[in-house]
Amino acid sequence: MSDSVTVYLPLNTYVSVSGFTNAAFPQQATVVQEDGSQTVMSGSGEHNTPMKNGAFSIQTPASSSSPAGYKVTVTIESQQGGTWQPSKVISGKISVMYYNTAVVVSEDYQDQDWNDAVVQFVWWTPPELR
């Protein structure tokens, strides 16, 4: 596993992004969009504690350099012993009817619970007109 993952978002879509922590160690998640803009979220705490800068949105463009969608890279680190260390990360997607989410979860190598920092991308895809 690496310390970053790539998530492809649908084009021409409003996407809500949220970051949470479930760890005593400070966590830092960096979201880098295909256009080069980046957001750094940070924090610590249990029970889905919201991260600082951890609520924002992305309006994806109508086109992308990738046929898979608008590319977003998420990197997560934890602070241990005063230095930032890469966390292991993995992502997955789920859709229920028209509601979609892509989630990135991390493990800071301590307890293998895979929830130390969580970054969620959520969007709604309207049904096609009939």
DSSP file with accessible surface (Angstrom, degrees, kcal/mol):
  #  RESIDUE AA STRUCTURE BP1 BP2  ACC     N-H-->O    O-->H-N    N-H-->O    O-->H-N    TCO  KAPPA ALPHA  PHI   PSI    X-CA   Y-CA   Z-CA
    1    1 A M              0   0  150      0, 0.0     2,-0.2     0, 0.0    89,-0.1   0.000 360.0 360.0 360.0 148.2    0.0    0.0    0.0
    2    2 A S        -     0   0   61     87,-0.4    87,-1.9     2,-0.2     3,-0.0  -0.483 360.0-112.4-107.0 179.7    1.1    3.5   -0.7
    3    3 A D  S    S+     0   0   58     85,-0.2    73,-1.8    -2,-0.2     2,-0.3   0.393  97.3  45.1 -93.6   4.6    0.6    6.8    1.1
    4    4 A S  E     -A   75   0A  40     71,-0.2     2,-0.3    85,-0.2    71,-0.2  -0.987  60.5-168.1-144.9 154.3   -1.5    8.2   -1.7
    5    5 A V  E     -A   74   0A  24     69,-2.1    69,-2.8    -2,-0.3     2,-0.5  -0.955  19.5-128.5-135.9 156.6   -4.4    7.2   -3.9
    6    6 A T  E     -A   73   0A  56     -2,-0.3     2,-0.4    67,-0.2    67,-0.2  -0.924  19.7-168.5-108.7 131.4   -6.1    8.6   -7.0
    7    7 A V  E     -A   72   0A   5     65,-3.3    65,-2.5    -2,-0.5     2,-0.6  -0.959  11.2-147.6-116.4 135.1   -9.8    9.1   -7.1
    8    8 A Y  E     -A   71   0A  74     -2,-0.4    63,-0.2    63,-0.2    61,-0.1  -0.928  15.1-161.8-106.7 121.3  -11.6    9.9  -10.4
    9    9 A L  E     -A   70   0A   1     61,-2.6    61,-2.9    -2,-0.6     6,-0.0  -0.708  27.8 -96.9 -99.8 152.1  -14.7   12.1  -10.0
   10   10 A P        -     0   0   39      0, 0.0     3,-0.5     0, 0.0    50,-0.2  -0.306  45.5-105.6 -66.6 150.6  -17.4   12.5  -12.6
   11   11 A L  S    S+     0   0   65      1,-0.2    51,-0.2    51,-0.1     3,-0.1  -0.383  95.1  15.7 -76.9 154.3  -17.2   15.5  -14.9
   12   12 A N  S    S+     0   0  118     49,-2.4     2,-0.4     1,-0.2    -1,-0.2   0.884  98.5 129.0  52.7  48.5  -19.4   18.6  -14.7
   13   13 A T        -     0   0   24     -3,-0.5    47,-2.7    48,-0.2     2,-0.6  -0.986  62.1-125.7-137.6 142.1  -20.5   17.6  -11.1
   14   14 A Y  E     -B   59   0A 132     -2,-0.4     2,-0.5    45,-0.2   110,-0.5  -0.778  33.4-170.2 -85.3 122.6  -20.7   19.3   -7.7
   15   15 A V  E     -B   58   0A   0     43,-3.0    43,-2.7    -2,-0.6     2,-0.4  -0.967  13.8-147.3-121.4 127.2  -18.8   17.2   -5.2
   16   16 A S  E     -BC  57 122A  50    106,-2.8   106,-2.7    -2,-0.5     2,-0.4  -0.794  15.6-159.9 -91.2 135.4  -18.8   17.7   -1.4
   17   17 A V  E     +BC  56 121A   1     39,-3.4    39,-2.0    -2,-0.4     2,-0.4  -0.951  11.2 178.8-119.6 135.0  -15.5   16.7    0.3
   18   18 A S  E     -BC  55 120A  34    102,-2.2   102,-3.0    -2,-0.4     2,-0.4  -0.995  10.7-159.6-136.2 142.4  -15.3   16.0    4.1
   19   19 A G  E     + C   0 119A   1     35,-2.3    32,-2.4    -2,-0.4     2,-0.3  -0.974  14.5 173.6-124.8 137.1  -12.3   15.0    6.2
   20   20 A F  E     -BC  50 118A  40     98,-2.5    98,-2.6    -2,-0.4     2,-0.3  -0.938  17.3-143.7-136.4 158.6  -12.5   13.3    9.6
   21   21 A T  E     +BC  49 117A   0     28,-2.1    28,-1.9    -2,-0.3    27,-0.3  -0.905  16.4 178.3-122.9 155.7  -10.1   11.7   12.2
   22   22 A N  E     +     0   0A  11     94,-2.0     2,-0.3    -2,-0.3    24,-0.3  -0.343  59.4  86.6-143.3  50.4  -10.4    8.8   14.5
   23   23 A A  E     -B   45   0A   5     22,-1.8    22,-3.3    93,-0.2     4,-0.1  -0.997  68.7-137.3-154.5 148.0   -6.9    8.9   16.1
   24   24 A A  E    S+     0   0A  83     -2,-0.3    -1,-0.1    20,-0.2     3,-0.1   0.826  88.9  81.7 -74.1 -33.5   -5.0   10.4   18.9
   25   25 A F  E    S-     0   0A  73      1,-0.1    20,-0.2    -3,-0.1    -3,-0.1  -0.510  99.0 -99.5 -70.5 140.0   -2.0   11.1   16.7
   26   26 A P  E     -     0   0A  43      0, 0.0    53,-2.6     0, 0.0     2,-0.3  -0.335  42.3-155.4 -57.9 139.4   -2.4   14.2   14.5
   27   27 A Q  E     -BD  43  78A   0     16,-3.3    16,-2.0    51,-0.2     2,-0.4  -0.896  10.8-166.9-118.4 148.7   -3.5   13.4   11.0
   28   28 A Q  E     -BD  42  77A  42     49,-2.8    49,-2.7    -2,-0.3     2,-0.5  -0.986   2.0-172.4-138.8 125.0   -2.9   15.4    7.8
   29   29 A A  E     -BD  41  76A   0     12,-2.5    12,-3.2    -2,-0.4     2,-0.5  -0.977   6.1-161.7-118.6 129.0   -4.7   14.7    4.5
   30   30 A T  E     -BD  40  75A  20     45,-3.1    45,-2.3    -2,-0.5     2,-0.6  -0.954   1.1-164.1-113.1 123.6   -3.7   16.6    1.3
   31   31 A V  E     -BD  39  74A   0      8,-3.0     8,-2.2    -2,-0.5     2,-0.5  -0.942   6.8-171.8-108.9 115.9   -6.1   16.6   -1.6
   32   32 A V  E     -BD  38  73A  46     41,-3.0    41,-2.9    -2,-0.6     6,-0.2  -0.952  10.8-149.3-112.8 120.5   -4.5   17.7   -4.9
   33   33 A Q  E >   - D   0  72A  25      4,-3.0     3,-2.6    -2,-0.5    39,-0.2  -0.472  28.9-106.8 -85.2 160.0   -6.9   18.3   -7.9
   34   34 A E  T 3  S+     0   0   58     37,-1.5    38,-0.1     1,-0.3    -1,-0.1   0.818 119.9  59.3 -53.7 -32.8   -6.0   17.7  -11.5
   35   35 A D  T 3  S-     0   0  110     36,-0.1    -1,-0.3     1,-0.1     3,-0.1   0.468 121.6-106.1 -80.3   0.5   -5.8   21.5  -12.0
   36   36 A G  S <  S+     0   0   54     -3,-2.6    -2,-0.1     1,-0.3    -1,-0.1   0.248  76.8 133.0  97.4 -14.2   -3.0   21.7   -9.4
   37   37 A S        -     0   0   49     -5,-0.1    -4,-3.0     1,-0.0     2,-0.3  -0.405  36.7-165.3 -70.2 148.7   -5.1   23.3   -6.6
   38   38 A Q  E     -B   32   0A 118     -6,-0.2     2,-0.4    -3,-0.1    -6,-0.2  -0.984  18.2-160.6-139.2 150.7   -4.7   21.6   -3.2
   39   39 A T  E     -B   31   0A  35     -8,-2.2    -8,-3.0    -2,-0.3     2,-0.5  -0.998  10.1-155.7-128.3 131.8   -6.4   21.6    0.2
   40   40 A V  E     -B   30   0A  47     -2,-0.4     2,-0.3   -10,-0.2   -10,-0.2  -0.949  11.0-171.0-110.6 122.8   -4.6   20.4    3.3
   41   41 A M  E     +B   29   0A   0    -12,-3.2   -12,-2.5    -2,-0.5     2,-0.3  -0.864  10.0 173.8-109.1 147.0   -6.8   19.1    6.1
   42   42 A S  E     +BE  28  52A  39     10,-1.4    10,-3.1    -2,-0.3     2,-0.3  -0.987  13.3 104.9-151.7 158.8   -5.5   18.3    9.6
   43   43 A G  E     -B   27   0A  25    -16,-2.0   -16,-3.3    -2,-0.3     2,-0.3  -0.925  38.1-125.3 159.2-179.4   -6.6   17.3   13.1
   44   44 A S  E     +     0   0A  60     -2,-0.3   -20,-0.2   -18,-0.2     2,-0.2  -0.968  44.5  96.8-151.1 162.7   -6.8   14.6   15.7
   45   45 A G  E     -B   23   0A  21    -22,-3.3   -22,-1.8    -2,-0.3     4,-0.3  -0.561  56.2 -90.4 133.9 162.6   -9.5   13.1   17.8
   46   46 A E  E    S+     0   0A  91    -24,-0.3   -24,-0.1    -2,-0.2   -25,-0.1  -0.455  87.8  40.9 -99.0 170.7  -11.9   10.1   17.9
   47   47 A H  E    S-     0   0A 171      1,-0.2    -1,-0.2    -2,-0.1   -25,-0.2   0.903 129.3 -50.5  61.5  51.2  -15.4    9.4   16.6
   48   48 A N  E    S-     0   0A  81    -27,-0.3    -1,-0.2    -3,-0.2   -26,-0.2   0.915  74.6-169.0  55.7  50.3  -15.2   11.2   13.2
   49   49 A T  E     -B   21   0A  48    -28,-1.9   -28,-2.1    -4,-0.3    -1,-0.2  -0.535  28.0-112.5 -67.2 125.1  -13.8   14.5   14.5
   50   50 A P  E     -B   20   0A  97      0, 0.0   -30,-0.3     0, 0.0     2,-0.2  -0.353  30.3-127.3 -61.7 140.1  -14.0   17.0   11.7
   51   51 A M  E >   -     0   0A   9    -32,-2.4     3,-2.2     3,-0.2    -8,-0.2  -0.593  28.7 -95.9 -85.7 149.9  -10.6   18.0   10.4
   52   52 A K  E 3  S+E   42   0A 147    -10,-3.1   -10,-1.4     1,-0.3    -1,-0.1  -0.453 117.0  10.6 -61.1 134.8   -9.5   21.7   10.0
   53   53 A N  E 3  S+     0   0A 102    -12,-0.2    -1,-0.3    -2,-0.1    -2,-0.0   0.653  96.8 131.9  64.6  18.4  -10.2   22.7    6.4
   54   54 A G  E <   +     0   0A   8     -3,-2.2   -35,-2.3   -12,-0.2     2,-0.3   0.104  49.6  65.7 -93.5  22.5  -12.1   19.4    6.1
   55   55 A A  E     +B   18   0A  84    -37,-0.2     2,-0.3    -5,-0.1   -37,-0.2  -0.880  64.6 119.4-143.1 108.2  -15.3   20.6    4.5
   56   56 A F  E     -B   17   0A  45    -39,-2.0   -39,-3.4    -2,-0.3     2,-0.3  -0.920  45.3-121.8-153.6 176.8  -15.1   22.0    1.0
   57   57 A S  E     -B   16   0A  56     -2,-0.3     2,-0.4   -41,-0.2   -41,-0.2  -0.909   6.4-151.6-129.2 159.1  -16.5   21.4   -2.5
   58   58 A I  E     -B   15   0A   3    -43,-2.7   -43,-3.0    -2,-0.3     2,-0.8  -0.999   4.0-158.4-127.5 124.3  -15.2   20.7   -5.9
   59   59 A Q  E     -B   14   0A 113     -2,-0.4   -45,-0.2   -45,-0.2   -47,-0.1  -0.920  25.9-143.6 -97.9 105.8  -17.0   21.7   -9.1
   60   60 A T        -     0   0    2    -47,-2.7   -47,-0.1    -2,-0.8     4,-0.1  -0.411  15.7-115.3 -72.5 148.8  -15.5   19.4  -11.6
   61   61 A P        -     0   0   53      0, 0.0   -49,-2.4     0, 0.0   -48,-0.2  -0.199  23.3-107.6 -76.1 174.0  -15.0   20.7  -15.2
   62   62 A A  S    S+     0   0   78    -51,-0.2     2,-0.3   -50,-0.1   -51,-0.1   0.645 100.8  32.7 -77.2 -15.9  -16.7   19.5  -18.3
   63   63 A S        -     0   0   90      6,-0.0     2,-0.3   -52,-0.0   -51,-0.1  -0.940  64.8-169.3-140.2 162.7  -13.5   17.9  -19.6
   64   64 A S        -     0   0   32     -2,-0.3     6,-0.1     2,-0.1   -53,-0.0  -0.961  36.7-118.6-146.4 161.1  -10.4   16.1  -18.1
   65   65 A S  S    S+     0   0  103     -2,-0.3     5,-0.1     4,-0.1    -1,-0.0   0.632 101.5  64.2 -75.2 -12.1   -7.0   14.9  -19.2
   66   66 A S  S >  S-     0   0   24      3,-0.4     3,-1.2     1,-0.1    -2,-0.1  -0.931  73.0-145.5-115.1 136.7   -8.2   11.4  -18.2
   67   67 A P  T 3  S+     0   0  142      0, 0.0    -1,-0.1     0, 0.0     3,-0.1   0.693 100.0  67.1 -68.4 -14.6  -11.0    9.4  -19.7
   68   68 A A  T 3  S-     0   0   65      1,-0.3     2,-0.3   -58,-0.0   -60,-0.1   0.661 115.2 -98.4 -79.0 -16.6  -11.7    8.0  -16.2
   69   69 A G    <   -     0   0    6     -3,-1.2     2,-0.5   -59,-0.1    -3,-0.4  -0.850  67.0 -16.9 131.3-168.4  -12.8   11.4  -14.9
   70   70 A Y  E    S-A    9   0A   7    -61,-2.9   -61,-2.6    -2,-0.3     2,-0.4  -0.629  70.5-129.8 -78.3 119.8  -11.4   14.4  -13.0
   71   71 A K  E     +A    8   0A  84     -2,-0.5   -37,-1.5   -63,-0.2     2,-0.4  -0.560  30.1 174.7 -80.9 128.4   -8.3   13.2  -11.2
   72   72 A V  E     -AD   7  33A   0    -65,-2.5   -65,-3.3    -2,-0.4     2,-0.5  -1.000  14.3-155.9-131.1 129.8   -7.9   13.9   -7.5
   73   73 A T  E     -AD   6  32A  34    -41,-2.9   -41,-3.0    -2,-0.4     2,-0.5  -0.916   5.3-162.6-109.6 131.8   -4.9   12.6   -5.5
   74   74 A V  E     -AD   5  31A   0    -69,-2.8   -69,-2.1    -2,-0.5     2,-0.4  -0.962   6.9-176.6-116.6 126.0   -5.2   12.1   -1.7
   75   75 A T  E     -AD   4  30A  34    -45,-2.3   -45,-3.1    -2,-0.5     2,-0.4  -0.977   6.7-165.0-120.2 135.1   -2.1   11.7    0.5
   76   76 A I  E     + D   0  29A   0    -73,-1.8    11,-2.5    -2,-0.4     2,-0.3  -0.973   9.7 173.7-126.8 137.6   -2.4   11.1    4.2
   77   77 A E  E     -FD  86  28A  47    -49,-2.7   -49,-2.8    -2,-0.4     2,-0.3  -0.932  16.2-148.9-133.7 157.8    0.3   11.4    6.9
   78   78 A S  E     -FD  85  27A   0      7,-2.6     7,-3.3    -2,-0.3     2,-0.7  -0.950  20.8-122.5-126.2 150.5    0.3   11.1   10.7
   79   79 A Q  E     +F   84   0A  66    -53,-2.6     2,-0.4    -2,-0.3     5,-0.2  -0.837  38.1 164.8 -96.4 118.2    2.6   12.9   13.1
   80   80 A Q  E >   -F   83   0A  44      3,-2.4     3,-1.2    -2,-0.7    -2,-0.0  -0.996  68.0  -2.1-135.3 124.8    4.6   10.6   15.3
   81   81 A G  T 3  S-     0   0   88     -2,-0.4    -1,-0.1     1,-0.2     3,-0.1   0.804 129.5 -58.1  67.2  27.2    7.6   11.6   17.4
   82   82 A G  T 3  S+     0   0   61      1,-0.2     2,-0.3     0, 0.0    -1,-0.2   0.438 119.1  92.0  86.1  -2.1    7.3   15.2   16.0
   83   83 A T  E <  S-F   80   0A  74     -3,-1.2    -3,-2.4    -5,-0.0     2,-0.4  -0.940  78.9-110.3-126.1 151.5    7.7   14.3   12.3
   84   84 A W  E     -F   79   0A  83     -2,-0.3    -5,-0.2    -5,-0.2   -57,-0.1  -0.654  35.3-169.5 -78.9 128.4    5.1   13.5    9.6
   85   85 A Q  E     -F   78   0A  80     -7,-3.3    -7,-2.6    -2,-0.4     2,-0.1  -0.948  27.4-105.4-119.1 139.9    5.1    9.9    8.6
   86   86 A P  E     -F   77   0A  53      0, 0.0     2,-0.3     0, 0.0    -9,-0.3  -0.387  32.8-147.7 -64.7 138.7    3.2    8.5    5.6
   87   87 A S        -     0   0    0    -11,-2.5   -11,-0.3   -84,-0.2     2,-0.3  -0.739  21.8-106.9 -98.8 155.2    0.1    6.5    6.4
   88   88 A K  E     -G  107   0A  44     19,-2.3    19,-2.3    -2,-0.3     2,-0.3  -0.616  44.0-168.7 -76.2 141.2   -1.1    3.5    4.4
   89   89 A V  E     +G  106   0A   4    -87,-1.9   -87,-0.4    -2,-0.3     2,-0.3  -0.954  17.3 175.0-134.3 153.8   -4.2    4.4    2.4
   90   90 A I  E     -G  105   0A  80     15,-1.9    15,-2.6    -2,-0.3     2,-0.3  -0.971  12.4-156.3-150.3 154.0   -6.9    2.6    0.4
   91   91 A S  E     +G  104   0A  54     -2,-0.3     2,-0.3    13,-0.2    13,-0.2  -0.910  10.6 176.4-133.7 162.3  -10.0    3.8   -1.4
   92   92 A G  E     -G  103   0A  43     11,-1.8    11,-2.8    -2,-0.3     2,-0.3  -0.976  16.8-137.4-157.0 162.6  -13.4    2.5   -2.5
   93   93 A K  E     -G  102   0A 123     -2,-0.3     2,-0.3     9,-0.2     9,-0.2  -0.933  14.7-177.8-125.8 151.3  -16.6    3.7   -4.1
   94   94 A I  E     -G  101   0A 103      7,-2.4     7,-2.6    -2,-0.3     2,-0.4  -0.990   5.5-165.4-145.8 145.3  -20.3    2.9   -3.5
   95   95 A S  E     -G  100   0A  74     -2,-0.3     2,-0.5     5,-0.2     5,-0.2  -0.999   5.7-172.6-131.9 136.2  -23.5    4.1   -5.2
   96   96 A V  E >   -G   99   0A  93      3,-2.7     3,-2.5    -2,-0.4     2,-0.3  -0.969  70.0 -53.8-127.6 110.5  -27.0    3.8   -3.9
   97   97 A M  T 3  S-     0   0  150     -2,-0.5    28,-0.0     1,-0.3     0, 0.0  -0.415 123.9 -19.3  54.9-113.1  -29.5    4.8   -6.6
   98   98 A Y  T 3  S+     0   0   80     -2,-0.3    27,-3.0    -3,-0.1     2,-0.5   0.393 117.0  97.8-103.9   0.8  -28.3    8.3   -7.6
   99   99 A Y  E <   -GH  96 124A 128     -3,-2.5    -3,-2.7    25,-0.2     2,-0.4  -0.796  54.0-175.2 -94.5 128.8  -26.2    9.0   -4.4
  100  100 A N  E     +GH  95 123A  16     23,-2.9    23,-2.2    -2,-0.5     2,-0.3  -0.952   9.5 179.4-128.5 145.7  -22.4    8.3   -4.9
  101  101 A T  E     -GH  94 122A  20     -7,-2.6    -7,-2.4    -2,-0.4     2,-0.4  -0.999  13.8-164.5-145.4 143.2  -19.5    8.3   -2.5
  102  102 A A  E     -GH  93 121A   1     19,-2.4    19,-3.0    -2,-0.3     2,-0.4  -0.994  19.8-165.2-120.2 132.3  -15.8    7.6   -2.8
  103  103 A V  E     -GH  92 120A  38    -11,-2.8   -11,-1.8    -2,-0.4     2,-0.5  -0.967  13.1-161.9-125.6 135.9  -14.0    7.2    0.5
  104  104 A V  E     -GH  91 119A   0     15,-2.8    15,-2.5    -2,-0.4     2,-0.3  -0.975  16.2-175.1-112.8 125.8  -10.2    7.2    1.3
  105  105 A V  E     -GH  90 118A  35    -15,-2.6   -15,-1.9    -2,-0.5     2,-0.3  -0.878   4.6-157.9-119.3 156.3   -9.3    5.6    4.6
  106  106 A S  E     -G   89   0A   0     11,-1.1    10,-1.7    -2,-0.3     2,-0.4  -0.912  13.6-152.6-134.9 160.3   -5.9    5.4    6.3
  107  107 A E  E     -G   88   0A   0    -19,-2.3   -19,-2.3    -2,-0.3   -29,-0.1  -0.996   5.9-158.9-131.4 124.6   -3.9    3.4    8.8
  108  108 A D        -     0   0    2     -2,-0.4   -30,-0.0   -21,-0.2   -19,-0.0   0.128  51.6-103.7 -91.4  20.3   -1.1    5.1   10.8
  109  109 A Y  S    S+     0   0  110    -21,-0.1    -1,-0.0     1,-0.1    -2,-0.0   0.605  97.0  98.0  74.4  16.4    0.6    1.7   11.6
  110  110 A Q  S    S-     0   0   98      0, 0.0    -1,-0.1     0, 0.0    -3,-0.0   0.912  96.9  -4.6 -99.7 -59.3   -0.6    1.6   15.2
  111  111 A D  S    S-     0   0   94      0, 0.0    -4,-0.0     0, 0.0     0, 0.0   0.356  80.5-123.2-125.0   3.2   -3.8   -0.5   15.6
  112  112 A Q        +     0   0  101      1,-0.1    -5,-0.1     0, 0.0     0, 0.0   0.807  68.2 131.3  59.0  35.9   -4.8   -1.6   12.1
  113  113 A D        -     0   0   61     -7,-0.0    -1,-0.1     0, 0.0    -6,-0.1   0.599  57.6-142.8 -94.0 -10.6   -8.3   -0.1   12.4
  114  114 A W  S    S+     0   0   69      1,-0.1    -7,-0.2    -9,-0.1   -24,-0.1   0.861  76.6  90.3  55.3  42.6   -8.1    1.7    9.0
  115  115 A N        +     0   0   50    -93,-0.2    -8,-0.2   -10,-0.1   -67,-0.2   0.203  39.6 117.0-144.6  16.1  -10.0    4.8   10.2
  116  116 A D  S    S+     0   0    2    -10,-1.7   -94,-2.0     1,-0.2     2,-0.4   0.903  92.9   7.8 -61.8 -44.5   -7.3    7.1   11.4
  117  117 A A  E    S-C   21   0A   0    -11,-0.3   -11,-1.1   -96,-0.2     2,-0.4  -0.996  74.7-169.2-133.4 139.0   -8.0    9.8    8.7
  118  118 A V  E     -CH  20 105A  11    -98,-2.6   -98,-2.5    -2,-0.4     2,-0.5  -0.997   6.0-169.8-130.6 129.2  -11.0    9.5    6.4
  119  119 A V  E     -CH  19 104A   0    -15,-2.5   -15,-2.8    -2,-0.4     2,-0.4  -0.991  11.4-165.8-120.5 124.1  -11.7   11.7    3.3
  120  120 A Q  E     -CH  18 103A  59   -102,-3.0  -102,-2.2    -2,-0.5     2,-0.5  -0.918  11.2-165.5-113.9 136.8  -15.1   11.4    1.7
  121  121 A F  E     -CH  17 102A   0    -19,-3.0   -19,-2.4    -2,-0.4     2,-0.4  -0.987  17.3-176.4-115.8 123.0  -16.2   12.6   -1.7
  122  122 A V  E     +CH  16 101A  24   -106,-2.7  -106,-2.8    -2,-0.5     2,-0.3  -0.978   9.2 158.5-127.9 134.8  -20.0   12.7   -2.2
  123  123 A W  E     - H   0 100A  21    -23,-2.2   -23,-2.9    -2,-0.4     2,-0.5  -0.980  30.5-132.6-149.3 160.1  -22.1   13.6   -5.2
  124  124 A W  E     - H   0  99A 151   -110,-0.5   -25,-0.2    -2,-0.3  -110,-0.2  -0.954  12.3-156.2-115.2 131.4  -25.5   13.1   -6.6
  125  125 A T        -     0   0   61    -27,-3.0     3,-0.1    -2,-0.5  -112,-0.0  -0.931  20.5-135.2-108.1 111.8  -26.1   12.0  -10.2
  126  126 A P        -     0   0   75      0, 0.0     3,-0.1     0, 0.0     2,-0.0  -0.318  26.5-103.4 -66.9 148.3  -29.5   13.0  -11.5
  127  127 A P        -     0   0   54      0, 0.0     2,-0.1     0, 0.0     3,-0.1  -0.331  42.4 -96.1 -66.4 154.0  -31.5   10.4  -13.4
  128  128 A E        -     0   0  178      1,-0.1     2,-0.1    -3,-0.1    -3,-0.0  -0.414  44.4-102.4 -68.5 146.0  -31.7   10.7  -17.1
  129  129 A L              0   0  176     -2,-0.1    -1,-0.1    -3,-0.1     0, 0.0  -0.430 360.0 360.0 -67.8 143.2  -34.8   12.5  -18.5
  130  130 A R              0   0  261     -2,-0.1    -1,-0.1    -3,-0.1     0, 0.0  -0.707 360.0 360.0-100.7 360.0  -37.3   10.1  -19.9
